[in-house]
């Protein structure tokens, strides 16, 4: 394992199996969360599978990833199937399987996605980047020795809504804004943008100031730029914003936006998250 | 065809084929849009397929529907596959196929969904219903003789952001708020809530005041209530709100909220929409 390869690229590396559309990867220890890899890294591996597929048309426009079960350590298999190819758009079904306790392959993640060849058109935004301090003027969140692995893979500078240090149970607004980039820095691409869209700690921890068990059930990412605009964003931090909408009977949703440091909307994202009592 | 059956129920009626999880439906003329059925009615049929499946666990929590190709008139087939069933959640893959010009079955729609058995927990909202005039005090949008069929299936009362009567090209905020319910009224359930989440005309028509060709590529609906709370919403109008976020190079996204008339958040929804020019 060369140390020249960025941990992110190691984590999403896929090997073609010989079966069309089937790729093998390894659950990343570098992005380990509590009971499995960080959800964002699985989303990134699915983007990678599409982009590696010889029939892939255009760039990602949309992906929805459903975490059906915790992924365990070791190998996993992705099936990436371009089920419908139109003139300028392509629709994908993706499934991640892993060997269960009895050795049989079981579905741990499902996804659908759309890729497209985009053309320049009239464009506008209705969600301009909020005015916040530039990244360089915001203190970097300290690296915590006992943190889960994936947290160490991101450089985070919280502008608003940092995780309350104490679970005081005081209810508050669930909005978080942070500057964030890969650690160490890495040029932005579709896979890393998909990964960072899941970077927010559970909104219920902020809203309720109580760290109850919680986990993403389904995340959707809409990509708003082409690969050239992503490349132009380079290694600069992104401004990432998330807010919960409704917390009810075991599930809450959040809506999120990701802007380049020059104020370009790169992606919007939504997720629904399980939480316990 | 009995006139006692509500057009919505006729539109989402599915017949089991004998193959497990496979159902046959008919593209609805009552909900016809320009070149195929209204996207919301397809989402509703997919919800119906899950709920009709003998292995369905709990109620819908999330569904993502991808419109891979325009559905034509006539029969279609839904495959509803509960690919992973956990203790209290279940993950679904759904595919809609229809005979193409050469008679072979082709994928026209894909979807993933999550159903769950929900339990009462701490709950809260971060998206309270905006203060607007009650439905009874808002003028009902006139029925247009030349409107597409599906528009006649909804009673709409626009509070804000009605479709500009003239394409004046003046750019404006893309927010629309309307009171909406089935026409004729029908008690709310998961299928009809999924359908109404797609009720908004394309945000680009409002933002840009130009009716360019546009069509939903992918929609996600998060359901925030159980069946009892939906039943309590009854036939009363819902307050539906949608706003575009980013319009760029052929695609825009929108974020939407749906509240009961008593102010309960019933669903949040997002979609990414293709637009031309």
HADDOCK unambig.tbl for C-alpha pairs under 7 A between the chains (distance, minus, plus):
assign (segid A and resid 68 and name CA) (segid B and resid 84 and name CA) 6.38 0.50 0.50
assign (segid A and resid 68 and name CA) (segid B and resid 91 and name CA) 6.01 0.50 0.50
assign (segid A and resid 83 and name CA) (segid B and resid 107 and name CA) 6.78 0.50 0.50
assign (segid A and resid 84 and name CA) (segid B and resid 68 and name CA) 6.37 0.50 0.50
assign (segid A and resid 84 and name CA) (segid B and resid 107 and name CA) 6.48 0.50 0.50
assign (segid A and resid 91 and name CA) (segid B and resid 68 and name CA) 6.01 0.50 0.50
assign (segid A and resid 107 and name CA) (segid B and resid 83 and name CA) 6.77 0.50 0.50
assign (segid A and resid 107 and name CA) (segid B and resid 84 and name CA) 6.48 0.50 0.50
assign (segid A and resid 118 and name CA) (segid B and resid 249 and name CA) 6.13 0.50 0.50
assign (segid A and resid 118 and name CA) (segid B and resid 250 and name CA) 6.41 0.50 0.50
assign (segid A and resid 119 and name CA) (segid B and resid 249 and name CA) 5.51 0.50 0.50
assign (segid A and resid 119 and name CA) (segid B and resid 250 and name CA) 6.44 0.50 0.50
assign (segid A and resid 120 and name CA) (segid B and resid 249 and name CA) 4.67 0.50 0.50
assign (segid A and resid 121 and name CA) (segid B and resid 248 and name CA) 6.98 0.50 0.50
assign (segid A and resid 121 and name CA) (segid B and resid 249 and name CA) 4.63 0.50 0.50
assign (segid A and resid 121 and name CA) (segid B and resid 250 and name CA) 6.04 0.50 0.50
assign (segid A and resid 121 and name CA) (segid B and resid 277 and name CA) 5.18 0.50 0.50
assign (segid A and resid 122 and name CA) (segid B and resid 249 and name CA) 6.71 0.50 0.50
assign (segid A and resid 122 and name CA) (segid B and resid 277 and name CA) 6.50 0.50 0.50
assign (segid A and resid 123 and name CA) (segid B and resid 247 and name CA) 5.07 0.50 0.50
assign (segid A and resid 123 and name CA) (segid B and resid 248 and name CA) 4.48 0.50 0.50
assign (segid A and resid 123 and name CA) (segid B and resid 249 and name CA) 6.17 0.50 0.50
assign (segid A and resid 124 and name CA) (segid B and resid 246 and name CA) 6.37 0.50 0.50
assign (segid A and resid 124 and name CA) (segid B and resid 247 and name CA) 5.05 0.50 0.50
assign (segid A and resid 124 and name CA) (segid B and resid 248 and name CA) 6.47 0.50 0.50
assign (segid A and resid 125 and name CA) (segid B and resid 245 and name CA) 6.02 0.50 0.50
assign (segid A and resid 125 and name CA) (segid B and resid 246 and name CA) 4.55 0.50 0.50
assign (segid A and resid 125 and name CA) (segid B and resid 247 and name CA) 5.82 0.50 0.50
assign (segid A and resid 126 and name CA) (segid B and resid 173 and name CA) 6.87 0.50 0.50
assign (segid A and resid 126 and name CA) (segid B and resid 244 and name CA) 6.14 0.50 0.50
assign (segid A and resid 126 and name CA) (segid B and resid 245 and name CA) 4.78 0.50 0.50
assign (segid A and resid 126 and name CA) (segid B and resid 246 and name CA) 5.96 0.50 0.50
assign (segid A and resid 127 and name CA) (segid B and resid 245 and name CA) 5.07 0.50 0.50
assign (segid A and resid 127 and name CA) (segid B and resid 246 and name CA) 6.65 0.50 0.50
assign (segid A and resid 173 and name CA) (segid B and resid 126 and name CA) 6.87 0.50 0.50
assign (segid A and resid 224 and name CA) (segid B and resid 248 and name CA) 6.32 0.50 0.50
assign (segid A and resid 244 and name CA) (segid B and resid 126 and name CA) 6.14 0.50 0.50
assign (segid A and resid 245 and name CA) (segid B and resid 125 and name CA) 6.03 0.50 0.50
assign (segid A and resid 245 and name CA) (segid B and resid 126 and name CA) 4.77 0.50 0.50
assign (segid A and resid 245 and name CA) (segid B and resid 127 and name CA) 5.08 0.50 0.50
assign (segid A and resid 246 and name CA) (segid B and resid 124 and name CA) 6.37 0.50 0.50
assign (segid A and resid 246 and name CA) (segid B and resid 125 and name CA) 4.56 0.50 0.50
assign (segid A and resid 246 and name CA) (segid B and resid 126 and name CA) 5.98 0.50 0.50
assign (segid A and resid 246 and name CA) (segid B and resid 127 and name CA) 6.67 0.50 0.50
assign (segid A and resid 247 and name CA) (segid B and resid 123 and name CA) 5.09 0.50 0.50
assign (segid A and resid 247 and name CA) (segid B and resid 124 and name CA) 5.08 0.50 0.50
assign (segid A and resid 247 and name CA) (segid B and resid 125 and name CA) 5.84 0.50 0.50
assign (segid A and resid 248 and name CA) (segid B and resid 121 and name CA) 6.96 0.50 0.50
assign (segid A and resid 248 and name CA) (segid B and resid 123 and name CA) 4.49 0.50 0.50
assign (segid A and resid 248 and name CA) (segid B and resid 124 and name CA) 6.46 0.50 0.50
assign (segid A and resid 248 and name CA) (segid B and resid 224 and name CA) 6.32 0.50 0.50
assign (segid A and resid 249 and name CA) (segid B and resid 118 and name CA) 6.14 0.50 0.50
assign (segid A and resid 249 and name CA) (segid B and resid 119 and name CA) 5.51 0.50 0.50
assign (segid A and resid 249 and name CA) (segid B and resid 120 and name CA) 4.67 0.50 0.50
assign (segid A and resid 249 and name CA) (segid B and resid 121 and name CA) 4.61 0.50 0.50
assign (segid A and resid 249 and name CA) (segid B and resid 122 and name CA) 6.70 0.50 0.50
assign (segid A and resid 249 and name CA) (segid B and resid 123 and name CA) 6.16 0.50 0.50
assign (segid A and resid 250 and name CA) (segid B and resid 118 and name CA) 6.42 0.50 0.50
assign (segid A and resid 250 and name CA) (segid B and resid 119 and name CA) 6.45 0.50 0.50
assign (segid A and resid 250 and name CA) (segid B and resid 121 and name CA) 6.04 0.50 0.50
assign (segid A and resid 277 and name CA) (segid B and resid 121 and name CA) 4.99 0.50 0.50
assign (segid A and resid 277 and name CA) (segid B and resid 122 and name CA) 6.14 0.50 0.50
